[in-house]
Amino acid sequence: MLNKSDFNKLDERLKNITSKPVEQIEINSDLPPTIEQLEDNNKTYAIMAAILFIDIRKSTYLTENSQAKSMVKIYRSFMRMAVDCVRKNGGVTRQFLGDRIMGVFIDSIDDDGTVTDKGVDKAINGARSLQTAIDFSLNKHLKNNVNGKIIECGIGIDYGKVLVTKVGMYGVEIDEEKESEVDCVWVGNVSNYASKYSDIAAGGEIFISENVYKELSDEYKGVWTQLAKYKGTKLFQGYVTKDYYLDFSDELGNPIKIEEDNTVSLDTYKQLADGIKELENLINKLIQREKELAVLEDRLKRENQHLRTRYNNENSAKNKAFGERDNALKTLRNITEDYYEFICKIISFAHCKTSYIQYVTEDFWTTIINKCYEVGRKLNYSDKEITCKLDCALIDIYSYYEMYDKAYETILIMAELNTHWVKLDDKTLQWAKTQHWLWKLEDEINKCLINNTIDYDSRADFEGYIDKIKQIRGF
């Protein structure tokens, strides 16, 4: 139990930690510091690194349906494979967390200060090595030797500045016989985002940030698709690729992977289709309600005019009647606002959900989108305001049905009004290139950069958009 003397020692220690400044030490090495190199104080190493997380999908289900001895084999072989793949690509492994591992990759720099091997390239090759080793080696041996078990993993990578510091407690502070309980932690958004990216990556996927994509050498840029995914309520933007194996994988035979459960998928699609039908029925009811509201609005306007004539000289009665009419009009607006928000939710749900888009007709989307603008205008919203509210979903819908002119118009409005990011749909950009219209988007983004209308944290992303557009244009 913590006694008073222990408490006082702890209190003094916490005071020392929190009152002393943090000193950053820049390192010039292609490997991060080890725990032995770190000091037990507020000195911290600052590094620019690509952080990779690999995470076993559905590990809880795997554990619940496997014997403990089987899980020992799975975890030990998974860890050994991961460490080997990271090391062979110039990285080091940190934070062994059972079903996930963190790998750290730093730029290799020669004596002249020239980067000879980018950390992000190392991380991508590390991810490719991991995917190849899992599907062509680890799963083969697990299937043969561990009761037919196989695994799949998601990989997330981010790049940027990370602070590394030592935490914990040395055993000698209390008892020389007690082991030291110390570790290092990686402080900053990079490690946090890399972990989140691995969480939202599907089995066999590599999900990378915009920062990683921008730093990649050109030879690695051709396989990625720009994507945004939600984790909870937070949106994560980046690039994704699937089954990105090493070049010699064709020589290894067929990969051993977890097969997609088509029965479940079809059932999911059926539920989705049923749900959309239900939405269509509800929309029809709402349209009927809107007609009733229009009749009510017209009646209220006529009554209002009648009252103005009738009570022209009766101020008190007139004010009371006008107040009642005003309340009725406010109620009408509130109902219309609710209707508008509901339609927006139906459309917004289409963002990054191709299956949702394709299981209704193009006419359905055209009707519901037109209805949204119609109702929005009644509420005095401009078309740009409505477009900005729905931008990502509209781009996905228009792109899916090859209405690239509308998709591109939406991207332009997003570039003008969105201060956080712009959804650069690859198919739409290629279409705009054929129309010689990409300069419009480049000008719009440049205007935002010059006028400083972008959030500071998003400025680098917008500069990356310019680079991507120029690359597509061939400049």
C-alpha positions as CSV (number, residue, x, y, z in Angstrom):
1,M,0.0,0.0,0.0
2,L,1.2,3.5,-0.7
3,N,2.2,5.1,2.6
4,K,2.7,8.8,3.5
5,S,6.4,8.6,2.8
6,D,5.9,6.9,-0.5
7,F,3.3,9.6,-1.4
8,N,5.8,12.4,-0.6
9,K,8.5,10.8,-2.7
10,L,6.0,10.4,-5.6
11,D,4.8,14.0,-5.2
12,E,8.3,15.3,-5.4
13,R,9.1,13.2,-8.5
14,L,5.9,14.4,-10.3
15,K,6.8,18.0,-9.4
16,N,10.2,17.6,-11.0
17,I,8.8,16.1,-14.1
18,T,6.1,18.7,-14.7
19,S,8.2,21.7,-13.7
20,K,11.3,21.1,-15.8
21,P,11.3,22.1,-19.5
22,V,11.3,19.5,-22.3
23,E,14.6,19.5,-24.3
24,Q,14.4,18.2,-27.9
25,I,17.4,16.5,-29.3
26,E,17.6,16.1,-33.0
27,I,19.2,12.8,-34.2
28,N,21.3,12.1,-37.3
29,S,20.8,8.4,-37.7
30,D,18.7,6.1,-39.8
31,L,17.6,4.2,-36.7
32,P,15.6,5.6,-33.8
33,P,17.1,5.7,-30.3
34,T,16.9,2.5,-28.1
35,I,15.5,2.5,-24.6
36,E,19.1,2.3,-23.3
37,Q,20.0,5.5,-25.1
38,L,17.1,7.4,-23.6
39,E,17.6,9.2,-20.3
40,D,15.1,9.2,-17.4
41,N,14.4,12.9,-17.7
42,N,12.7,15.5,-19.8
43,K,15.2,15.1,-22.6
44,T,13.4,13.7,-25.7
45,Y,14.6,12.7,-29.1
46,A,12.9,14.4,-32.1
47,I,12.8,12.3,-35.3
48,M,11.2,12.5,-38.7
49,A,9.9,9.0,-39.3
50,A,7.4,6.8,-41.1
51,I,5.4,4.9,-38.5
52,L,3.8,1.6,-39.5
53,F,1.2,-0.3,-37.5
54,I,0.1,-3.8,-38.5
55,D,-2.9,-5.3,-36.7
56,I,-4.5,-8.7,-36.9
57,R,-8.2,-8.4,-38.0
58,K,-10.8,-9.9,-35.7
59,S,-8.2,-11.0,-33.2
60,T,-10.8,-11.2,-30.4
61,Y,-12.9,-13.7,-32.4
62,L,-9.7,-15.6,-33.2
63,T,-8.7,-15.8,-29.5
64,E,-12.2,-16.8,-28.4
65,N,-12.3,-19.7,-31.0
66,S,-8.8,-21.0,-30.5
67,Q,-7.0,-22.9,-27.7
68,A,-4.5,-20.9,-25.7
69,K,-1.6,-23.1,-27.0
70,S,-2.7,-22.4,-30.6
71,M,-2.6,-18.6,-29.9
72,V,0.9,-18.9,-28.5
73,K,2.0,-20.3,-31.9
74,I,0.0,-17.6,-33.8
75,Y,1.3,-14.7,-31.8
76,R,5.0,-15.9,-31.7
77,S,5.1,-16.6,-35.5
78,F,3.3,-13.4,-36.3
79,M,5.7,-11.4,-34.1
80,R,8.8,-13.1,-35.6
81,M,7.5,-12.5,-39.1
82,A,6.8,-8.8,-38.4
83,V,10.2,-8.1,-36.8
84,D,12.0,-9.8,-39.7
85,C,10.1,-8.0,-42.4
86,V,10.6,-4.6,-40.7
87,R,14.3,-5.2,-40.1
88,K,15.0,-6.4,-43.7
89,N,13.5,-3.0,-44.9
90,G,15.7,-0.8,-42.7
91,G,13.3,-0.3,-39.9
92,V,13.0,-1.3,-36.2
93,T,10.0,-2.7,-34.3
94,R,8.6,-1.1,-31.2
95,Q,5.5,-1.6,-29.1
96,F,4.7,-5.3,-29.2
97,L,1.0,-5.3,-28.3
98,G,0.0,-8.9,-28.9
99,D,-2.1,-8.6,-32.1
100,R,-0.3,-5.5,-33.4
101,I,3.2,-4.2,-33.8
102,M,4.7,-0.7,-34.5
103,G,7.5,-0.3,-37.0
104,V,9.7,2.8,-37.3
105,F,11.4,3.8,-40.5
106,I,13.8,6.8,-40.9
107,D,15.5,8.3,-43.9
108,S,19.0,7.0,-44.7
109,I,21.3,9.9,-45.3
110,D,24.9,9.8,-46.5
111,D,27.8,11.9,-45.3
112,D,26.9,14.7,-47.7
113,G,23.4,15.0,-46.2
114,T,21.7,13.5,-49.2
115,V,18.8,11.1,-48.6
116,T,19.7,7.8,-50.1
117,D,16.6,5.8,-49.0
118,K,13.4,7.5,-47.9
119,G,11.8,6.3,-44.7
120,V,8.4,6.2,-46.4
121,D,9.7,4.0,-49.2
122,K,11.2,1.7,-46.5
123,A,7.8,1.6,-44.8
124,I,5.9,0.7,-48.0
125,N,8.3,-2.1,-48.8
126,G,8.0,-3.2,-45.2
127,A,4.2,-3.3,-45.6
128,R,4.6,-5.2,-48.9
129,S,6.9,-7.7,-47.3
130,L,4.4,-8.2,-44.4
131,Q,1.5,-8.9,-46.8
132,T,3.6,-11.3,-48.9
133,A,4.9,-13.1,-45.8
134,I,1.4,-13.4,-44.3
135,D,-0.4,-14.7,-47.5
136,F,2.4,-16.9,-48.9
137,S,4.2,-18.2,-45.8
138,L,2.6,-17.6,-42.4
139,N,-0.9,-18.6,-43.4
140,K,0.4,-21.7,-45.1
141,H,2.1,-22.9,-42.0
142,L,-0.7,-21.9,-39.7
143,K,-3.2,-23.8,-41.8
144,N,-1.0,-26.9,-41.8
145,N,0.1,-26.9,-38.2
146,V,-2.4,-24.8,-36.1
147,N,-5.8,-26.4,-36.7
148,G,-6.4,-24.8,-40.1
149,K,-6.1,-21.2,-38.7
150,I,-5.3,-18.4,-41.0
151,I,-5.1,-14.6,-40.4
152,E,-5.5,-11.3,-42.2
153,C,-4.1,-8.0,-41.2
154,G,-4.6,-4.3,-41.8
155,I,-1.6,-1.9,-42.1
156,G,-1.6,1.8,-41.5
157,I,1.3,4.2,-42.2
158,D,1.8,7.9,-41.4
159,Y,4.9,10.2,-41.7
160,G,6.0,13.2,-39.7
161,K,7.8,14.4,-36.6
162,V,7.7,12.2,-33.6
163,L,9.1,12.7,-30.0
164,V,10.6,9.7,-28.2
165,T,10.9,9.7,-24.4
166,K,11.5,7.2,-21.6
167,V,8.8,6.5,-19.1
168,G,8.4,4.2,-16.1
169,M,10.4,3.5,-13.0
170,Y,13.7,1.9,-12.1
171,G,13.5,-0.8,-9.5
172,V,16.5,0.5,-7.5
173,E,14.4,3.5,-6.4
174,I,12.7,1.2,-3.9
175,D,14.2,-2.2,-4.1
176,E,17.5,-3.3,-5.7
177,E,16.0,-6.7,-6.3
178,K,13.0,-5.4,-8.2
179,E,13.2,-5.3,-11.9
180,S,13.1,-1.9,-13.7
181,E,9.8,-1.1,-15.3
182,V,10.6,1.3,-18.0
183,D,9.7,1.8,-21.6
184,C,9.7,4.5,-24.3
185,V,6.6,6.2,-25.7
186,W,6.2,7.9,-29.1
187,V,4.5,11.2,-28.7
188,G,2.7,13.0,-31.5
189,N,-0.1,12.7,-34.1
190,V,2.0,10.5,-36.4
191,S,2.0,7.4,-34.3
192,N,-1.6,8.0,-33.3
193,Y,-2.8,8.3,-36.9
194,A,-0.8,5.3,-38.1
195,S,-2.5,3.3,-35.4
196,K,-5.9,4.6,-36.4
197,Y,-5.2,3.9,-40.1
198,S,-4.3,0.3,-39.3
199,D,-7.6,0.0,-37.4
200,I,-9.7,1.1,-40.3
201,A,-7.8,-0.8,-43.0
202,A,-9.6,-3.9,-44.2
203,G,-7.9,-7.2,-44.3
204,G,-5.1,-7.2,-46.9
205,E,-5.2,-3.3,-47.2
206,I,-2.5,-0.8,-46.6
207,F,-3.9,2.7,-45.7
208,I,-1.4,5.6,-45.8
209,S,-1.8,9.3,-45.1
210,E,-1.5,12.2,-47.5
211,N,1.9,13.0,-45.9
212,V,3.2,9.5,-46.8
213,Y,1.9,9.7,-50.4
214,K,3.5,13.1,-50.9
215,E,6.9,11.8,-49.8
216,L,6.8,8.5,-51.7
217,S,9.1,8.0,-54.7
218,D,7.3,8.0,-58.0
219,E,7.8,4.3,-58.5
220,Y,5.5,3.5,-55.6
221,K,2.7,6.0,-56.4
222,G,0.8,4.2,-59.1
223,V,-1.1,1.6,-57.0
224,W,-3.0,3.9,-54.6
225,T,-6.6,5.1,-54.6
226,Q,-7.6,8.2,-52.7
227,L,-10.1,7.4,-50.0
228,A,-11.7,8.7,-46.8
229,K,-12.9,6.4,-44.0
230,Y,-14.6,7.0,-40.7
231,K,-13.6,5.7,-37.4
232,G,-16.4,6.5,-35.0
233,T,-17.3,10.1,-35.9
234,K,-13.8,11.1,-37.1
235,L,-13.0,11.2,-40.8
236,F,-9.5,10.0,-41.9
237,Q,-8.3,10.9,-45.3
238,G,-5.6,9.1,-47.2
239,Y,-4.8,6.5,-49.9
240,V,-5.4,2.7,-49.9
241,T,-4.2,-0.3,-51.8
242,K,-4.9,-4.0,-51.4
243,D,-2.8,-7.2,-51.8
244,Y,0.3,-5.1,-52.6
245,Y,2.8,-8.0,-52.7
246,L,6.5,-8.0,-53.5
247,D,7.5,-8.4,-57.1
248,F,8.5,-12.0,-56.8
249,S,5.2,-13.1,-55.3
250,D,4.1,-14.6,-58.7
251,E,6.8,-17.3,-58.1
252,L,5.3,-18.3,-54.8
253,G,2.1,-19.9,-56.0
254,N,-1.4,-18.9,-54.8
255,P,-1.8,-16.8,-51.7
256,I,-3.7,-18.3,-48.7
257,K,-6.2,-15.7,-47.6
258,I,-9.4,-15.6,-45.6
259,E,-12.2,-16.0,-48.3
260,E,-14.9,-13.4,-48.5
261,D,-18.2,-14.8,-47.2
262,N,-20.4,-14.2,-50.2
263,T,-23.5,-15.4,-48.3
264,V,-23.0,-12.7,-45.7
265,S,-22.2,-10.1,-48.3
266,L,-25.4,-10.9,-50.3
267,D,-27.4,-10.8,-47.1
268,T,-25.9,-7.5,-46.3
269,Y,-26.8,-6.2,-49.7
270,K,-30.3,-7.5,-49.3
271,Q,-30.7,-5.7,-46.0
272,L,-29.3,-2.5,-47.7
273,A,-31.7,-2.8,-50.6
274,D,-34.6,-3.4,-48.2
275,G,-33.5,-0.4,-46.2
276,I,-33.3,1.8,-49.3
277,K,-36.9,0.7,-50.3
278,E,-38.0,1.7,-46.8
279,L,-36.3,5.0,-47.3
280,E,-38.0,5.5,-50.6
281,N,-41.4,4.8,-49.0
282,L,-40.5,7.3,-46.3
283,I,-39.4,9.9,-48.9
284,N,-42.8,9.5,-50.7
285,K,-44.5,10.2,-47.4
286,L,-42.3,13.2,-46.8
287,I,-43.1,14.5,-50.3
288,Q,-46.8,14.2,-49.5
289,R,-46.2,16.0,-46.3
290,E,-44.3,18.7,-48.2
291,K,-47.4,19.2,-50.4
292,E,-49.6,19.5,-47.3
293,L,-47.1,22.0,-45.9
294,A,-47.2,24.0,-49.1
295,V,-51.0,24.2,-48.9
296,L,-50.7,25.3,-45.2
297,E,-48.1,27.9,-46.1
298,D,-50.4,29.3,-48.8
299,R,-53.4,29.4,-46.4
300,L,-51.4,31.1,-43.8
301,K,-50.2,33.8,-46.2
302,R,-53.8,34.4,-47.3
303,E,-55.0,34.6,-43.7
304,N,-52.2,37.0,-43.0
305,Q,-53.2,39.3,-45.8
306,H,-56.8,39.1,-44.6
307,L,-55.8,40.1,-41.1
308,R,-53.8,43.0,-42.4
309,T,-56.9,44.3,-44.1
310,R,-59.4,43.5,-41.4
311,Y,-57.4,44.8,-38.4
312,N,-55.7,47.7,-40.0
313,N,-57.1,50.1,-37.3
314,E,-57.1,47.6,-34.5
315,N,-53.5,47.5,-33.4
316,S,-53.8,45.2,-30.4
317,A,-55.9,42.6,-32.2
318,K,-53.7,42.9,-35.3
319,N,-50.5,42.3,-33.3
320,K,-51.9,39.3,-31.6
321,A,-53.1,37.8,-34.8
322,F,-49.8,38.6,-36.5
323,G,-48.0,36.9,-33.6
324,E,-50.1,33.8,-34.0
325,R,-49.4,33.8,-37.8
326,D,-45.6,34.3,-37.1
327,N,-45.5,31.4,-34.7
328,A,-47.3,29.2,-37.3
329,L,-44.7,30.3,-40.0
330,K,-41.9,29.5,-37.6
331,T,-43.4,26.0,-37.0
332,L,-43.6,25.6,-40.7
333,R,-40.0,26.5,-41.2
334,N,-38.9,24.2,-38.4
335,I,-40.8,21.3,-40.1
336,T,-39.3,22.2,-43.5
337,E,-35.8,22.4,-41.9
338,D,-36.2,18.9,-40.4
339,Y,-37.3,17.6,-43.9
340,Y,-34.2,19.2,-45.5
341,E,-31.9,17.7,-42.9
342,F,-33.4,14.3,-43.4
343,I,-32.9,14.5,-47.2
344,C,-29.3,15.6,-46.6
345,K,-28.7,12.6,-44.4
346,I,-29.9,10.2,-47.1
347,I,-27.5,11.8,-49.6
348,S,-24.6,12.1,-47.2
349,F,-24.8,8.4,-46.3
350,A,-23.6,7.7,-49.8
351,H,-20.1,9.0,-49.1
352,C,-17.5,6.2,-49.6
353,K,-20.3,3.6,-49.9
354,T,-20.4,2.3,-53.5
355,S,-22.8,-0.5,-52.5
356,Y,-25.3,2.0,-51.1
357,I,-25.1,4.1,-54.3
358,Q,-25.5,1.2,-56.8
359,Y,-28.4,-0.5,-55.1
360,V,-30.8,2.3,-56.2
361,T,-31.3,3.8,-59.6
362,E,-29.7,6.9,-61.1
363,D,-33.3,8.4,-61.3
364,F,-33.6,7.9,-57.5
365,W,-30.5,9.9,-56.8
366,T,-31.4,12.6,-59.4
367,T,-34.8,13.0,-57.8
368,I,-33.6,13.1,-54.2
369,I,-30.8,15.5,-55.0
370,N,-33.1,17.9,-56.9
371,K,-35.6,17.7,-54.1
372,C,-32.8,18.6,-51.6
373,Y,-31.9,21.8,-53.6
374,E,-35.6,22.7,-54.0
375,V,-36.2,22.5,-50.3
376,G,-32.9,24.2,-49.4
377,R,-33.8,27.1,-51.6
378,K,-37.1,27.5,-49.8
379,L,-35.1,27.8,-46.6
380,N,-33.0,30.6,-48.3
381,Y,-29.9,28.5,-48.7
382,S,-27.8,29.2,-51.7
383,D,-26.9,26.4,-54.2
384,K,-23.3,26.7,-53.1
385,E,-24.2,26.3,-49.4
386,I,-26.3,23.2,-50.2
387,T,-23.5,21.7,-52.4
388,C,-20.9,22.4,-49.7
389,K,-23.0,20.5,-47.2
390,L,-23.2,17.4,-49.4
391,D,-20.0,17.7,-51.3
392,C,-18.3,14.4,-50.7
393,A,-21.4,12.3,-51.2
394,L,-22.3,14.3,-54.4
395,I,-18.9,13.6,-55.8
396,D,-19.2,9.9,-55.2
397,I,-22.7,9.7,-56.6
398,Y,-21.9,11.8,-59.7
399,S,-18.6,9.9,-60.3
400,Y,-20.3,6.5,-60.0
401,Y,-22.9,7.4,-62.7
402,E,-20.1,9.1,-64.8
403,M,-21.7,12.5,-64.5
404,Y,-18.3,14.0,-64.3
405,D,-19.3,17.5,-65.2
406,K,-21.4,17.7,-62.1
407,A,-18.8,15.9,-60.0
408,Y,-16.1,18.4,-61.1
409,E,-18.4,21.4,-60.5
410,T,-18.8,20.0,-56.9
411,I,-15.1,19.6,-56.4
412,L,-14.6,23.3,-57.5
413,I,-17.1,24.5,-54.9
414,M,-15.5,22.2,-52.3
415,A,-12.1,23.8,-53.1
416,E,-13.6,27.3,-52.8
417,L,-15.5,26.8,-49.5
418,N,-14.1,23.8,-47.6
419,T,-11.2,24.9,-45.3
420,H,-10.2,21.4,-44.3
421,W,-9.8,19.2,-47.4
422,V,-10.9,18.6,-51.0
423,K,-12.0,15.3,-52.3
424,L,-10.0,14.7,-55.5
425,D,-11.8,12.0,-57.2
426,D,-9.4,10.3,-59.6
427,K,-11.9,9.5,-62.4
428,T,-13.3,13.0,-62.3
429,L,-9.8,14.5,-62.5
430,Q,-8.9,12.4,-65.5
431,W,-12.2,13.5,-67.2
432,A,-11.3,17.1,-66.4
433,K,-7.9,16.6,-68.0
434,T,-9.5,15.5,-71.3
435,Q,-11.7,18.7,-71.1
436,H,-8.6,20.9,-70.4
437,W,-10.3,22.1,-67.2
438,L,-7.9,21.1,-64.5
439,W,-6.5,24.7,-64.5
440,K,-9.8,25.8,-62.9
441,L,-9.2,23.6,-59.9
442,E,-5.6,24.5,-59.6
443,D,-6.5,28.2,-59.7
444,E,-9.2,27.8,-57.1
445,I,-6.8,26.0,-54.6
446,N,-4.0,28.5,-55.3
447,K,-6.5,31.3,-54.6
448,C,-7.3,29.8,-51.2
449,L,-3.6,29.4,-50.4
450,I,-2.8,33.0,-51.3
451,N,-5.8,34.4,-49.4
452,N,-5.0,32.2,-46.3
453,T,-8.6,30.9,-46.2
454,I,-7.5,27.4,-45.3
455,D,-7.0,26.0,-41.8
456,Y,-3.3,26.2,-40.9
457,D,-3.1,22.4,-40.2
458,S,-4.5,21.7,-43.7
459,R,-2.3,24.0,-45.7
460,A,0.3,21.3,-46.5
461,D,-2.6,19.1,-47.8
462,F,-3.8,21.8,-50.2
463,E,-0.2,22.3,-51.4
464,G,-0.2,18.5,-52.0
465,Y,-3.4,18.9,-54.1
466,I,-1.6,21.4,-56.3
467,D,1.3,18.9,-56.8
468,K,-1.1,16.1,-57.7
469,I,-3.0,18.3,-60.2
470,K,0.2,19.4,-61.9
471,Q,1.3,15.8,-62.1
472,I,-1.9,14.8,-63.8
473,R,-1.6,17.8,-66.2
474,G,2.0,16.7,-67.0
475,F,3.7,19.8,-65.5
